């Protein structure tokens, strides 16, 4: 840890806090947890760790684990373990976690923070953070972007650092690691200015809402696009808040899902010649359908809509 006595480049001195590396015994035993004992990745990991002087025991899901040994889990290599988890597997995981005692868990999973391809793997990250916070258990995660010989090297490097953990120090040990492009990354907070980031953000890109399968809300996703010149009666709206509304059709055989949003009109096509008239008409229609408009002592509405802000209830009416 390095702390300067003033902001760079106005500093004169700096303080460096360091601790000597704690040696790790070459014969320390570890447990590899996987779906089955004949798991190909587990056998590769066992072979590599064995050549590095570690005694490795492979345990399948559901088996009892040795007490006092750190565990390397590769359950996510087969499929995201916590996605659609069965009741029996969840009960086993709870017993396993509560029985860790002085040992720790290194959960190896696929990436969710850098180059995420499958967001279901992020459930392991959330589970680890919750366990560390609520149970004070040493539960670390290692996200890997590929499974190769380099992966096992990274697993050993992270394992050795994980085994040197000291929770009695002034700074908590690292519990989250990411292997990306051959390098192991650790998370750190960096100061930033929100106003500066917003001022430099790209304003030329747009997004539209797409759906993979009609009727399945979980397939909704944003699709990146490029802005273009508007024509005819098209409008461009800078959205500030987006939600879903719905209504049941008259036949009651399906439900229409539509967008409700709060935003601003940025520009419009060449056929939008009566913009103010449309804005006032839409606003009063919303008031008549949704609420009662209170009047002030002068007989004018006490609520109004500005020239730019616009609320659109797109269905359910």
C-alpha positions in Angstrom: 0.0 0.0 0.0 1.4 3.4 -1.0 0.0 6.7 0.3 1.3 10.1 -0.9 1.4 13.1 1.5 -0.3 15.3 -1.2 -2.0 15.1 -4.6 0.3 14.2 -7.5 2.4 16.1 -8.7 2.5 18.2 -5.5 3.7 15.4 -3.2 7.0 15.4 -1.4 7.0 12.1 0.5 5.1 8.8 0.4 4.4 6.1 2.9 4.7 2.4 1.9 3.1 -0.3 3.9 4.3 -3.8 3.2 4.4 -7.2 4.9 6.8 -10.1 4.3 5.5 -13.0 2.3 4.3 -15.9 4.4 5.7 -19.2 3.2 3.2 -21.9 2.3 4.0 -25.5 3.0 4.6 -27.6 -0.2 2.7 -30.6 1.2 -0.5 -28.8 2.1 -3.6 -30.8 1.2 -6.5 -29.5 -0.9 -9.8 -30.9 -2.0 -11.2 -30.6 -5.5 -15.0 -30.5 -5.6 -16.6 -31.5 -8.9 -19.7 -33.2 -10.3 -18.2 -36.7 -10.5 -14.8 -38.3 -9.8 -14.1 -39.1 -13.4 -14.5 -35.4 -14.3 -11.8 -34.5 -17.0 -11.0 -31.1 -15.6 -10.7 -32.4 -12.1 -8.2 -35.0 -13.2 -6.2 -32.3 -15.0 -6.2 -30.0 -12.0 -5.2 -32.9 -9.7 -2.3 -33.8 -12.0 -0.9 -30.3 -12.2 -1.3 -29.6 -8.4 0.4 -32.9 -7.7 3.4 -31.9 -9.7 3.6 -28.8 -7.6 3.8 -30.7 -4.3 0.2 -30.5 -3.2 -1.8 -33.5 -2.0 -5.1 -33.5 -3.8 -8.3 -35.4 -3.0 -11.1 -35.4 -5.6 -14.6 -35.4 -4.1 -17.8 -35.6 -6.1 -20.9 -33.6 -5.4 -22.8 -35.1 -2.4 -19.8 -36.8 -0.8 -18.4 -35.9 2.6 -15.3 -33.7 2.5 -12.2 -33.8 4.6 -12.2 -31.5 7.6 -9.7 -28.6 7.7 -8.7 -28.6 4.0 -9.2 -25.8 1.6 -11.6 -26.6 -1.2 -11.3 -25.8 -4.9 -14.7 -26.1 -6.6 -15.0 -26.5 -10.3 -18.7 -27.3 -10.3 -19.4 -24.3 -12.6 -17.3 -25.9 -15.3 -20.1 -28.3 -16.1 -23.0 -25.8 -15.8 -23.7 -22.8 -13.6 -24.3 -24.6 -10.3 -26.7 -22.1 -8.8 -28.8 -21.7 -11.9 -32.0 -23.8 -11.5 -30.3 -25.6 -8.5 -32.1 -28.6 -7.1 -33.3 -28.8 -3.5 -30.9 -31.6 -2.7 -27.9 -29.8 -4.2 -28.8 -26.6 -2.3 -29.1 -28.5 1.0 -25.7 -30.1 0.4 -24.1 -26.7 -0.4 -25.5 -25.2 2.8 -24.1 -28.1 4.9 -20.8 -27.8 3.1 -20.5 -24.1 3.7 -21.4 -24.3 7.4 -18.8 -27.1 7.9 -15.9 -25.2 6.4 -14.8 -24.0 9.9 -11.2 -22.8 9.6 -10.9 -24.0 6.0 -11.8 -21.9 3.0 -13.5 -22.3 -0.4 -12.0 -21.2 -3.8 -14.9 -21.2 -6.2 -13.6 -21.4 -9.8 -16.2 -20.2 -12.3 -16.6 -18.6 -15.7 -16.3 -14.8 -16.1 -19.0 -12.4 -15.0 -17.1 -9.2 -14.4 -14.8 -9.1 -17.4 -15.9 -10.4 -20.8 -19.1 -12.0 -19.5 -20.7 -14.5 -21.9 -23.1 -16.2 -19.5 -24.6 -14.0 -16.8 -25.8 -17.0 -14.9 -22.3 -17.5 -13.5 -22.6 -14.2 -11.7 -24.9 -16.0 -9.2 -21.7 -17.6 -7.7 -20.2 -14.2 -7.2 -23.3 -12.9 -5.4 -23.5 -16.1 -3.3 -19.8 -15.7 -2.2 -20.2 -12.1 -1.2 -23.3 -12.9 0.8 -21.5 -15.8 2.6 -18.5 -13.6 3.5 -20.7 -10.8 4.7 -23.2 -12.8 6.8 -21.2 -15.9 7.9 -17.7 -14.5 7.9 -16.5 -17.6 6.0 -13.4 -17.4 3.7 -15.2 -17.9 0.3 -13.1 -16.7 -2.6 -14.0 -16.7 -6.3 -11.8 -17.0 -9.4 -13.3 -16.3 -12.8 -11.5 -17.8 -15.8 -12.0 -16.8 -19.4 -10.8 -20.2 -20.7 -10.0 -23.7 -19.6 -6.4 -24.7 -20.5 -3.1 -25.4 -19.0 -2.7 -21.7 -18.2 -5.9 -22.0 -16.1 -4.4 -24.5 -13.7 -1.3 -22.2 -13.3 -3.6 -19.3 -12.4 -5.6 -21.6 -10.0 -2.4 -22.5 -8.1 -1.2 -18.8 -8.0 -4.5 -17.7 -6.5 -4.7 -20.7 -4.2 -1.3 -19.8 -2.7 -2.4 -16.2 -2.2 -5.7 -17.4 -0.7 -3.9 -19.7 1.7 -1.8 -16.7 3.0 -5.0 -14.9 4.0 -4.9 -13.1 7.3 -8.2 -11.7 8.5 -6.6 -10.1 11.6 -4.8 -7.4 9.7 -5.9 -3.8 9.1 -6.8 -4.6 5.5 -9.1 -7.5 4.5 -7.5 -10.1 2.2 -8.5 -10.4 -1.5 -11.3 -12.7 -2.2 -12.2 -12.0 -5.8 -9.9 -12.8 -8.7 -10.4 -12.7 -12.5 -8.2 -14.5 -15.1 -8.5 -12.5 -18.3 -6.2 -12.7 -21.3 -3.6 -14.6 -19.4 -3.4 -12.2 -16.4 -5.0 -12.4 -13.0 -6.9 -9.3 -12.0 -8.1 -8.1 -8.6 -10.8 -5.6 -7.9 -9.9 -2.1 -6.6 -12.0 1.1 -6.1 -10.8 4.1 -8.1 -12.1 7.7 -7.6 -14.1 9.1 -10.4 -16.2 12.2 -11.2 -19.7 11.4 -12.3 -20.1 14.8 -14.1 -16.9 14.2 -16.0 -17.8 10.7 -17.0 -21.2 11.8 -18.2 -19.7 14.7 -20.2 -17.4 12.3 -22.0 -20.0 9.6 -22.6 -20.9 8.8 -26.2 -24.1 10.5 -27.3 -24.2 9.1 -30.8 -25.4 5.6 -29.9 -28.9 4.5 -29.4 -30.5 1.3 -28.0 -33.7 -0.4 -28.8 -35.6 -3.1 -26.8 -35.6 -6.5 -28.4 -37.1 -9.9 -27.4 -35.8 -13.3 -28.1 -39.1 -15.2 -27.8 -42.4 -13.5 -27.8 -44.2 -13.9 -24.5 -41.1 -14.7 -22.4 -40.1 -11.6 -20.4 -36.7 -13.1 -19.5 -35.6 -12.9 -23.2 -36.0 -9.0 -23.2 -32.6 -7.3 -23.9 -31.2 -4.1 -25.2 -29.7 -4.0 -28.7 -27.0 -1.4 -29.5 -27.5 0.7 -32.6 -26.5 3.9 -34.3 -28.4 7.1 -34.4 -29.8 8.2 -37.8 -31.6 11.1 -39.4 -35.4 11.2 -38.6 -37.9 11.3 -41.4 -41.7 11.7 -41.6 -43.5 11.5 -38.2 -40.6 9.8 -36.3 -39.4 11.3 -33.0 -36.3 10.8 -30.9 -36.8 10.6 -27.2 -34.0 10.6 -24.6 -35.4 8.2 -22.0 -34.8 8.8 -18.3 -36.8 5.9 -16.9 -38.2 2.8 -18.6 -40.7 0.2 -17.4 -43.2 -2.4 -18.7 -46.9 -2.0 -18.7 -49.5 -4.6 -19.8 -53.1 -5.2 -20.6 -55.1 -8.4 -21.3 -56.7 -8.6 -24.7 -60.5 -8.9 -25.1 -60.2 -12.6 -26.0 -58.1 -13.1 -22.7 -55.8 -15.5 -24.6 -52.7 -13.4 -24.4 -51.2 -10.4 -22.7 -49.7 -7.3 -24.6 -46.5 -6.0 -23.0 -45.7 -2.4 -23.9 -43.2 0.2 -22.8 -43.9 3.0 -20.3 -41.2 5.7 -20.2 -40.3 9.1 -18.9 -38.0 11.1 -21.2 -37.4 14.1 -23.3 -38.1 14.9 -26.9 -34.8 15.6 -28.6 -35.8 16.0 -32.2 -38.5 15.0 -34.7 -39.0 14.4 -38.4 -40.3 16.9 -41.0 -43.9 16.0 -40.5 -44.0 17.0 -36.9 -45.2 20.6 -37.5 -47.6 20.7 -34.5 -45.4 19.5 -31.7 -46.8 21.8 -29.0 -50.4 21.0 -29.9 -49.7 17.3 -29.8 -47.9 17.6 -26.5 -50.7 19.5 -24.8 -53.4 17.1 -26.2 -51.5 14.0 -25.0 -51.0 15.5 -21.6 -54.7 16.3 -21.0 -55.7 12.8 -22.3 -53.4 11.3 -19.7 -54.9 13.5 -17.0 -58.5 12.6 -17.9 -57.8 8.9 -17.9 -55.5 8.6 -14.9 -56.2 11.2 -12.3 -58.2 14.2 -11.3 -56.6 17.5 -11.9 -56.8 19.9 -8.9 -57.4 23.5 -9.7 -55.8 26.4 -7.9 -57.5 29.6 -6.7 -57.1 31.1 -10.2 -58.9 28.2 -11.8 -55.8 26.9 -13.6 -54.5 23.4 -13.2 -52.0 23.0 -10.4 -49.9 20.5 -12.4 -48.4 21.0 -15.8 -46.0 19.5 -18.3 -42.9 21.3 -19.5 -41.9 21.7 -23.1 -39.4 18.8 -22.9 -40.4 16.4 -20.2 -43.0 13.9 -21.4 -44.7 10.9 -19.7 -46.0 8.2 -22.0 -48.4 5.5 -20.7 -48.2 3.3 -23.8 -50.8 0.7 -22.8 -53.2 -0.4 -20.1 -55.8 2.3 -21.2 
